[in-house]
Structures are given as structure tokens and as C-alpha cells.
Amino acid sequence: MSQLDLKAWMDDRRARADAALAAALPEGAGQLGRLTEAMRYAVLQGGKRMRPLVTIAACEACGGTVEEALPAACAIELIHAYSLVHDDLPAMDNDVERRGKPTVHVAFGEDTAILVGDALLTLAFGVLAQGASERPRSRIVEAVAKLAQHSGVDGMVGGQVMDLEAGQDIRDLELLEAVHARKTGGLYAASGAMGALSAGADDALVDQLERWGLWFGIAFQHADDVLDDDQPALRDLALARVDALVEQCQGVAGPLGEGADPLRAIADWVKERAHAAAAGEQRD
């Protein structure tokens, strides 16, 4: 097996995703200038771009290229960005800062922030549809369906409702994982499935990469949220779940050959990140 330089791989794919996002976002002055400025502000403020990276890694694991994956990679990041804009609103999480900068509703007003979320959600499906020129249209139709499924009531939005109803202070691991499976796992499941579809993978492989994304997403969120908890028993249970979920991810990626090296490395990365957090180490 090749020794993948994960940081170099991530830096390269992240830069290419960033360039594609910048090109996909509208620019303009006049009446729409404030809206387009706020859209670009919401998306182009940095971040790990983990969902696009998973999309690209899934595509490469199925024999596809970065270029083939970029429409889906941009679409999933636009959905993620819209969700953050709306989550930050006073009616939701009421956050005033993200990545060290004012949130969109603070910088541009609540009315504009709502419209930014609407515009990014709509743009995501338009960007994804542009991939129809690279792959059979049936594959793009399936990708659109996957994105709608995992970002809507049965996925991210449903998970947010569960989170709000539980008071965002869930102490039961089973309930917490049910929320993670929809809210975070949903978008990663879409990333895995859309990456495979972008490469023209068959239905069985699409299903496998969709499951990989779901398991990875749950593990990722456990590493981010639960391991910061002040309850050692819950933290230990969550850490064990991260280990089990990553093992399941590796079971999917294992047979896919050298092209799946990034998938394997990303799964190991989230496991290492979780254990570092549990040990109280600085996370990147």
C-alpha cells in the first residue's frame, strides 16, 4: 500500500474545492450586491472542507477524478454553509461569531441571512446539475435525490429538529447518536454517495460509500462534541463508538485498492483526533 501524505492530499483537494466554490458563487453590484457579498462571506471564510474532501475521496476510490467530483463537492459545501447561516440565527443557536468573525446575521442583518441560506440551498442543486455534462444524466439525477434526502427532513433538517427538541444538551449516547446520524452523518452520507455517483460507480458501490459517509459522520461528530463532555463515562462510551465506527469505515474502504487510500487515511485521522481530544491534547 502506498504511503499517502494526507496533509498534502487534503491541502491540494481543499484548494481545488475552494477555487471551484469561488467560481460557482455569484458576484454582482446594484440591488443584489449585498446578497451576493453575503453569500460569498458565508462560504469563503475558510474551514476544513471535510464534506468536499470526503466527496472527492469517495470519487477517487471509485476510479474517478477530482474534476468529476467537484460539482458534488461544491454542492455539499453550499448545503453545509447554508445550514450554518440558519443555525446561527437568533431563533436557532443565536451565535454571533464563527471562525473568529461575525456571523452572517450579525454582519448583514437577519433578513439577509435568511435569504443567503435560501440562495445557497438553491445554488447547491444548480451546481450539482452542471455535472450532467460529465456523467450520464441518470447518475446526476440519483445524486440530486441523495442530496435532497440527506439534507432534508430525513437527514440534516430532521436532525436539527431533534437537537432543538432535546435542548442541545443530550446526555444519552443513543439519542445523541440518532441526532448525529441525521444532522452530521446525513451530509457525509450524501458526500460518500455523490462521490461514488460522480465516478459512475454501480449501485452496490454507491451504497457502500453512502454507509461509509454515515459512519464517518457520526464518528466525526462524536470526536467534536462528546469528547469535550465533562462526564467521563459518556466520553468513554463515545470514544469506543468512534473506534467501532472507524473500523466499519475501514471494512468498506479496505477492498477498494490504492485509490481508497485517502478514505482510509481520513478515517484514521478522525480516530486519532478523537483520542487526542479525549487525552486533552490540542486539536487541529
LODRENRO-54980 format. One line per 10 residues: number of its first residue (from 1); for each residue x negated, z, y negated of N, C-alpha, C. Coordinates in steps of 0.1 Angstrom, whole numbers. Each point is the difference from the previous one (the first is absolute). Example, Ala and Ser with C-alpha at 12.3 -4.5 7.8 and 13.67 -1.06 7.14 Angstrom:
residues 2
1 = -132,78,57,9,0,-12,-9,0,-12 | 4,-7,-11,-9,0,-11,8,8,-11 $
***
This chain:
residues 284
1 = -9,0,12,9,0,-12,-9,0,-12 | 4,-8,-10,-8,0,-13,1,13,-7 | -10,3,-8,0,12,-9,5,-4,-13 | 13,2,-3,6,-4,-12,-4,10,-11 | -3,-5,-12,-2,7,-12,13,2,-6 | 7,10,2,14,2,-4,1,0,-15 | -9,7,-7,0,0,-14,-1,-14,-6 | -10,-7,5,-2,-14,-5,12,-9,2 | 6,2,12,12,-8,4,12,4,-10 | 2,13,-2,11,4,-8,-3,-4,-15 $
11 = -12,1,-5,-3,-4,-14,3,-15,-2 | -4,-8,10,2,-14,-1,15,-4,0 | 7,5,10,15,-3,1,8,6,-11 | -4,12,-5,7,6,-11,-2,-9,-13 | -12,-5,-2,-2,-8,-12,8,-13,1 | 1,-5,12,8,-13,1,15,3,-1 | 4,11,5,14,4,-2,3,2,-15 | -9,7,-7,2,3,-14,1,-13,-8 | -9,-10,3,0,-13,-7,13,-7,2 | 5,1,13,13,-7,3,12,7,-7 $
21 = -1,13,-1,11,7,-7,0,-3,-15 | -12,-1,-6,-1,-3,-14,5,-14,-3 | -2,-9,9,5,-14,-1,15,-1,2 | 5,9,8,15,0,3,8,6,-10 | -5,10,-8,7,7,-10,2,-9,-12 | 12,0,-6,2,-8,-12,-7,6,-12 | -3,-9,-9,-5,3,-13,9,-6,-11 | 0,6,-11,8,-6,-11,2,9,-12 | 4,-6,-11,2,7,-12,15,-1,-4 | 3,2,-12,14,-1,-4,9,10,6 $
31 = 12,-4,2,10,10,5,-3,6,13 | -7,-7,9,-4,5,13,-13,6,1 | -7,0,-11,-14,5,0,-2,14,4 | 9,9,-5,-1,14,4,3,2,15 | 9,-7,6,3,1,14,-12,-5,8 | -5,-12,-3,-11,-5,8,-13,9,-2 | -2,5,-12,-11,9,-2,1,13,9 | 12,5,1,3,12,8,-1,-3,15 | 4,-12,4,-2,-4,14,-14,0,4 | -9,-6,-8,-14,-1,2,-6,14,0 $
41 = 4,8,-9,-4,14,-1,3,8,13 | 12,-2,5,4,7,12,-8,-4,12 | -5,-13,1,-6,-5,12,-15,1,-1 | -6,-4,-11,-14,-2,-1,-8,12,-5 | 4,12,4,-7,12,-4,-9,6,11 | -3,-8,9,-9,5,11,8,5,12 | -7,8,8,6,5,12,-7,-6,12 | 2,6,12,-7,-4,12,5,-13,5 | 12,-5,-3,6,-12,5,0,0,15 | 3,12,6,0,1,14,10,-9,7 $
51 = 12,-2,-6,10,-8,7,-4,-15,0 | -5,-5,-11,-6,-14,1,-12,-1,10 | -8,11,1,-11,-1,9,5,0,15 | 10,8,3,6,0,13,6,-14,3 | 7,-6,-10,5,-13,2,-10,-10,4 | -11,0,-8,-11,-10,2,-7,3,14 | -2,13,3,-6,3,13,8,-4,12 | 13,1,-2,9,-4,11,0,-15,2 | -1,-7,-11,-1,-15,0,-13,-4,7 | -11,6,-4,-13,-4,6,0,4,14 $
61 = 6,11,4,0,4,14,8,-11,9 | 9,-7,-6,8,-10,7,-6,-14,-2 | -12,-1,-6,-7,-13,-1,2,-7,-13 | 7,7,-10,3,-6,-13,-11,2,-10 | 2,-4,-12,-10,1,-11,5,9,-11 | -9,4,-9,4,7,-11,10,-8,-9 | -3,-12,-2,9,-9,-8,14,0,5 | 1,-1,13,14,-1,7,7,14,-2 | -7,11,-1,6,13,-1,3,4,-14 | -5,-7,-10,1,5,-14,15,0,-5 $
71 = 8,-10,3,14,1,-5,7,13,5 | -2,3,13,6,12,5,-7,13,-5 | -13,-1,-2,-7,12,-5,4,3,-14 | 2,-10,-8,5,2,-14,14,5,0 | 9,-5,9,14,4,0,1,15,3 | -8,4,10,1,14,4,-5,9,-11 | -10,-4,-7,-5,8,-11,9,1,-12 | 7,-11,-3,10,0,-10,12,9,3 | 4,0,13,10,10,4,-4,14,-2 | -13,2,4,-5,14,-1,-1,4,-15 $
81 = -4,-9,-8,-1,3,-15,13,3,-6 | 10,-8,4,14,2,-5,5,14,4 | -3,4,13,5,13,5,-7,11,-8 | -13,-1,-4,-6,10,-8,6,1,-14 | 2,-11,-6,7,0,-13,13,7,0 | 8,-2,10,13,6,1,-1,15,4 | -10,3,10,-2,13,4,-4,9,-11 | -7,-5,-10,-6,8,-11,11,3,-11 | 11,-7,1,11,2,-11,5,15,0 | 4,4,-12,6,14,-1,10,3,10 $
91 = 9,-9,4,10,2,9,-5,2,15 | -12,-4,2,-6,1,13,-11,11,1 | -12,-4,0,-11,11,0,-5,5,-13 | 4,-8,-11,-3,4,-14,-15,3,-2 | -8,-10,4,-15,0,-2,-3,-7,-13 | -10,6,-7,-4,-5,-13,-13,-7,1 | -7,1,11,-14,-5,1,-2,-6,14 | -6,-11,1,-4,-6,13,-14,-7,-2 | -9,4,9,-14,-5,-1,-6,2,-13 | 3,12,-6,-6,4,-12,5,-7,-13 $
101 = 11,-7,2,6,-7,-12,15,3,0 | 7,-1,-12,14,3,-1,8,-10,9 | 10,6,6,9,-8,9,7,-10,-9 | 6,-10,7,6,-11,-7,11,4,-10 | 9,10,5,11,4,-9,-5,8,-12 | -12,6,1,-6,7,-11,-6,-10,-10 | -7,-10,6,-7,-10,-9,10,-10,-6 | 11,-3,7,8,-11,-5,15,4,-1 | 4,12,4,14,4,-1,7,-1,13 | 10,8,2,7,0,13,8,-13,2 $
111 = 6,-6,-10,7,-12,2,-9,-11,5 | -12,-1,-6,-9,-11,4,-5,3,14 | -3,13,3,-5,3,14,10,-4,11 | 13,2,-3,10,-3,10,0,-16,2 | -1,-7,-11,-1,-15,1,-13,-5,6 | -11,7,-2,-12,-3,6,1,1,15 | 6,11,5,2,1,15,9,-11,5 | 10,-3,-7,9,-11,5,-7,-13,0 | -8,-3,-10,-8,-12,-1,-10,-2,11 | -8,11,3,-10,0,10,6,-2,14 $
121 = 11,7,2,7,-2,13,4,-14,2 | 6,-6,-10,4,-14,1,-12,-10,2 | -10,3,-8,-12,-9,0,-6,1,14 | 0,11,7,-6,1,13,5,-10,10 | 13,-2,0,6,-10,9,-3,-14,-4 | -1,-3,-13,-4,-13,-4,-14,-3,4 | -9,9,-2,-14,-2,4,-1,-2,15 | 7,8,8,-1,-2,14,5,-13,4 | 11,-5,-6,6,-13,3,-10,-12,-2 | -9,2,-9,-10,-10,-4,-9,-3,12 $
131 = -1,9,10,-8,-2,12,6,-10,9 | 12,-5,-3,6,-9,9,-8,-13,1 | -8,-3,-10,-8,-12,1,-11,0,9 | -4,13,4,-12,2,9,5,2,15 | 11,4,2,5,3,14,14,-5,2 | 4,-2,12,14,-5,3,10,9,-8 | 10,-6,-5,10,8,-8,7,11,8 | 1,-2,13,6,10,8,-8,13,0 | -13,-1,-1,-8,12,0,1,7,-14 | 2,-8,-11,2,7,-13,13,6,-1 $
141 = 10,-6,6,14,6,0,-1,13,8 | -7,1,11,-2,12,7,-7,11,-8 | -10,-5,-8,-8,9,-8,9,6,-11 | 9,-8,-6,9,4,-10,9,11,6 | 5,-3,12,9,10,7,-7,13,2 | -12,-1,5,-8,13,2,-2,8,-12 | -3,-7,-11,-2,7,-13,12,6,-5 | 12,-7,1,12,6,-4,4,12,9 | -2,-1,13,4,11,9,-8,12,-4 | -13,-1,-1,-9,12,-1,-1,5,-14 $
151 = 5,-7,-10,0,5,-14,13,5,-4 | 11,-2,8,13,3,-4,6,13,6 | 13,0,2,6,12,5,-6,5,14 | -3,-9,8,-6,3,13,-15,3,0 | -6,0,-12,-14,2,-2,-3,9,-12 | -7,-5,-9,-6,8,-11,11,7,-9 | 11,-8,-4,10,6,-8,7,11,8 | 3,-2,13,6,10,8,-8,13,1 | -13,-3,1,-10,12,1,0,8,-13 | 1,-7,-11,0,7,-13,13,8,-1 $
161 = 11,-5,5,13,8,-1,-2,13,9 | -6,-2,12,-2,12,8,-9,10,-6 | -11,-5,-7,-9,8,-7,7,8,-11 | 8,-6,-8,7,6,-11,10,11,5 | 7,-4,11,10,10,6,-7,12,6 | -12,-2,4,-7,12,6,-8,8,-10 | 1,-4,-13,-6,7,-11,-15,-2,-1 | -5,-11,7,-14,-3,-1,-10,11,3 | 5,10,8,-8,11,4,3,3,15 | -2,-10,8,4,1,14,-11,8,8 $
171 = 5,9,8,-9,9,8,1,-3,15 | 9,-9,4,2,-3,14,-7,-13,3 | -10,0,9,-8,-12,3,9,-12,4 | 10,3,9,8,-11,5,8,-7,-11 | 6,8,-9,7,-5,-12,-10,-8,-9 | -11,6,-2,-10,-6,-9,-4,-13,6 | -2,-1,13,-4,-13,6,11,-10,-1 | 12,4,1,11,-9,-1,1,-6,-14 | -4,8,-11,0,-5,-13,-12,-10,-1 | -12,4,5,-12,-8,-1,2,-14,7 $
181 = 8,1,11,2,-13,8,7,-10,-8 | 9,4,-9,7,-9,-9,-7,-3,-13 | -4,11,-6,-4,-1,-14,-14,-7,-1 | -10,5,8,-13,-6,0,-2,-9,12 | 4,4,12,-1,-8,12,7,-13,-1 | 11,-1,-7,8,-12,-2,-8,-11,-6 | -7,3,-11,-7,-11,-7,-12,-4,8 | -7,10,7,-11,-4,8,5,-8,13 | 11,3,5,6,-8,11,2,-14,-5 | 6,-1,-12,2,-14,-6,-14,-7,-1 $
191 = -10,8,-5,-13,-6,-2,-6,-6,13 | 1,8,11,-4,-5,13,7,-12,5 | 13,0,-1,8,-11,5,-2,-12,-9 | 0,1,-13,-2,-12,-9,-14,-5,2 | -10,8,2,-13,-5,2,-1,-9,13 | 7,5,10,0,-8,13,8,-13,-2 | 11,1,-7,8,-12,-3,-7,-10,-8 | -8,5,-10,-8,-9,-8,-10,-8,8 | -5,6,11,-9,-7,9,7,-9,10 | 13,0,0,7,-8,10,1,7,14 $
201 = -2,13,1,0,7,13,14,-1,7 | 0,2,13,12,-1,7,8,13,-1 | 12,1,4,9,11,-2,-6,13,6 | -6,-1,11,-5,12,7,-11,6,-9 | -9,-8,-5,-11,5,-8,5,5,-14 | 10,-6,-5,6,5,-13,6,14,3 | 6,2,11,6,13,3,-11,10,1 | -11,-3,7,-11,9,2,-6,4,-14 | -2,-10,-8,-6,4,-13,9,7,-9 | 13,-2,1,10,8,-7,0,14,4 $
211 = -2,3,13,-1,14,5,-13,6,-5 | -11,-8,1,-13,5,-6,2,5,-14 | 7,-8,-8,2,3,-14,8,13,-2 | 10,1,8,9,12,0,-9,13,3 | -7,-1,11,-8,12,4,-11,3,-10 | -6,-10,-5,-11,2,-10,6,6,-13 | 12,-5,-4,6,5,-12,4,15,1 | 5,4,12,3,14,2,-13,8,-1 | -10,-4,7,-13,7,0,-6,1,-14 | 1,-11,-7,-5,-1,-14,7,11,-9 $
221 = 13,1,2,8,9,-9,-3,15,5 | -1,2,13,-4,14,4,-13,4,-6 | -10,-10,0,-13,3,-5,1,3,-15 | 9,-7,-7,1,2,-15,7,13,-4 | 11,3,7,9,10,-4,-1,13,8 | 2,-1,13,1,12,8,-13,8,1 | -11,-7,0,-13,7,1,-4,8,-12 | 7,-2,-11,-2,8,-12,9,13,0 | 8,1,11,10,11,0,-8,13,3 | 6,11,-5,-6,13,1,4,8,13 $
231 = 7,-7,9,4,6,12,-9,-6,12 | -9,8,5,-10,-5,10,7,-5,12 | 11,6,5,7,-5,12,5,-14,-2 | 7,-2,-11,5,-14,-3,-11,-10,-2 | -11,5,-7,-11,-9,-2,-7,-4,14 | -1,9,9,-6,-3,13,9,-9,8 | 13,2,-1,9,-9,7,-1,-15,-5 | -1,0,-14,-1,-13,-6,-13,-7,4 | -11,7,0,-12,-5,4,0,-6,14 | 6,7,9,1,-4,14,9,-13,0 $
241 = 10,-1,-8,8,-12,-1,-8,-12,-5 | -8,2,-10,-9,-10,-5,-9,-6,11 | -6,9,8,-8,-4,11,7,-8,10 | 13,4,3,8,-7,10,4,-14,-5 | 4,0,-12,5,-13,-6,-12,-10,-1 | -11,5,-4,-12,-9,-1,-4,-6,14 | 1,9,10,-2,-5,14,10,-11,4 | 12,2,-4,10,-11,2,-3,-13,-7 | -5,2,-12,-4,-12,-8,-12,-7,7 | -9,8,5,-12,-6,7,4,-7,13 $
251 = 11,5,6,5,-6,12,5,-14,-2 | 6,-2,-12,5,-14,-4,-12,-9,-4 | -9,5,-8,-11,-8,-5,-10,-3,10 | -2,9,10,-11,-1,10,-1,-14,6 | 11,-5,6,-1,-13,7,-1,-12,-9 | 0,1,-13,1,-12,-9,-13,-6,-3 | -11,6,4,-13,-7,-2,-6,4,-13 | -11,-7,-3,-8,3,-12,8,-2,-13 | 9,-9,0,8,-2,-12,8,12,-4 | 2,10,9,7,12,-3,-9,11,-4 $
261 = -13,-2,-2,-9,10,-4,5,8,-13 | 5,-7,-10,5,7,-12,11,9,4 | 10,-4,8,11,9,4,-6,13,7 | -9,-2,9,-6,12,6,-7,9,-9 | -7,-6,-9,-8,8,-10,9,7,-10 | 11,-7,-4,9,7,-9,7,12,6 | 3,-2,13,7,11,7,-10,12,1 | -12,-3,4,-10,11,0,-2,6,-13 | 0,-8,-11,-2,5,-14,11,11,-3 | 13,-3,4,10,9,-4,-1,13,8 $
271 = -5,-1,12,-2,12,9,-11,8,-6 | -11,-6,-4,-11,7,-7,4,7,-13 | 8,-8,-7,5,6,-13,9,12,2 | 8,0,11,8,11,3,-8,12,4 | -10,-2,8,-8,12,4,-9,5,-11 | -4,-9,-9,-8,5,-12,9,8,-9 | 13,-4,-2,9,7,-8,3,14,6 | 2,0,14,2,13,6,-11,10,-1 | -12,-6,-1,-12,8,-1,-3,4,-15 | 9,-5,-9,-2,3,-14,-10,-8,-7 $
281 = -4,-12,6,-10,-8,-6,6,-9,-10 | -8,-6,-9,4,-9,-10,4,-13,6 | 12,-5,-3,5,-13,5,-3,-11,-10 | -2,-12,5,-2,-12,-9,13,-5,-3 $
***
